């Protein structure tokens, strides 16, 4: 699946990715903006402010903007997290 030309703004999740959570998928994200997304818990190894991809996901992310995303109250700590397992 190709996800393009979107704005992911002010999404909140307990853990994972506040805007996008990928597992066992090979999605393409192109020309997107991720701004002001946040996770509450900050669970180590399973949390990202904008995008979380597990070890079975193979995302392609290009020409995208990441700005002001939070993990457990930490500003811009990790916008995107890829878990290798």
C-alpha positions as CSV (number, residue, x, y, z in Angstrom):
1,X,0.0,0.0,0.0
2,X,1.2,3.5,-0.8
3,X,0.2,6.3,1.7
4,X,1.0,9.7,0.2
5,X,0.3,13.4,0.6
6,X,-1.2,13.3,4.1
7,X,-0.8,15.3,7.3
8,X,-0.8,13.2,10.5
9,X,-1.3,15.7,13.2
10,X,-2.0,15.6,17.0
11,X,-2.6,11.8,17.2
12,X,-2.1,10.1,20.6
13,X,-1.5,6.5,21.5
14,X,-0.6,4.7,24.7
15,X,2.4,3.0,23.0
16,X,3.4,1.9,19.5
17,X,3.2,4.7,16.9
18,X,0.8,7.5,17.5
19,X,0.2,8.1,13.8
20,X,1.2,4.8,12.1
21,X,1.7,1.3,13.5
22,X,3.1,-1.3,11.1
23,X,3.4,-5.0,11.6
24,X,4.1,-7.6,8.9
25,X,3.7,-5.1,6.1
26,X,5.7,-3.5,3.3
27,X,4.0,-0.1,3.0
28,X,5.4,3.0,1.3
29,X,4.9,6.4,2.9
30,X,5.6,9.3,0.6
31,X,5.3,13.1,0.9
32,X,3.6,12.9,4.3
33,X,3.9,15.3,7.3
34,X,4.0,14.0,10.9
35,X,3.5,16.8,13.4
36,X,2.5,16.9,17.1
37,X,2.0,13.1,17.5
38,X,2.6,11.6,20.9
39,X,2.6,8.4,22.8
40,X,1.8,8.4,26.5
41,X,3.7,5.5,28.0
42,X,7.1,5.5,26.3
43,X,7.3,1.7,26.7
44,X,11.0,0.9,25.8
45,X,11.4,-0.8,22.5
46,X,7.8,-0.5,21.4
47,X,7.1,3.2,21.1
48,X,7.6,6.0,18.6
49,X,6.1,9.5,18.4
50,X,5.0,9.2,14.8
51,X,5.7,5.7,13.2
52,X,6.4,2.3,14.7
53,X,7.4,-0.6,12.5
54,X,8.0,-4.1,13.9
55,X,10.7,-6.6,12.8
56,X,8.3,-8.1,10.1
57,X,7.5,-4.7,8.6
58,X,9.6,-3.3,5.7
59,X,8.5,0.2,5.2
60,X,9.8,2.7,2.7
61,X,9.6,6.3,3.9
62,X,10.6,9.1,1.6
63,X,10.3,12.9,1.2
64,X,8.4,13.2,4.6
65,X,8.6,15.7,7.3
66,X,8.8,14.8,11.1
67,X,8.3,17.7,13.5
68,X,7.4,18.1,17.2
69,X,6.6,14.4,17.9
70,X,6.8,13.1,21.4
71,X,7.4,9.9,23.4
72,X,6.2,9.8,27.0
73,X,6.6,13.5,27.2
74,X,10.1,13.6,25.6
75,X,10.1,16.0,22.6
76,X,11.5,14.6,19.4
77,X,13.1,11.6,21.2
78,X,12.3,9.2,18.4
79,X,10.0,10.1,15.5
80,X,10.2,6.7,13.9
81,X,11.2,3.4,15.5
82,X,12.0,0.2,13.7
83,X,12.0,-3.0,15.9
84,X,14.4,-5.7,14.6
85,X,13.3,-8.4,17.0
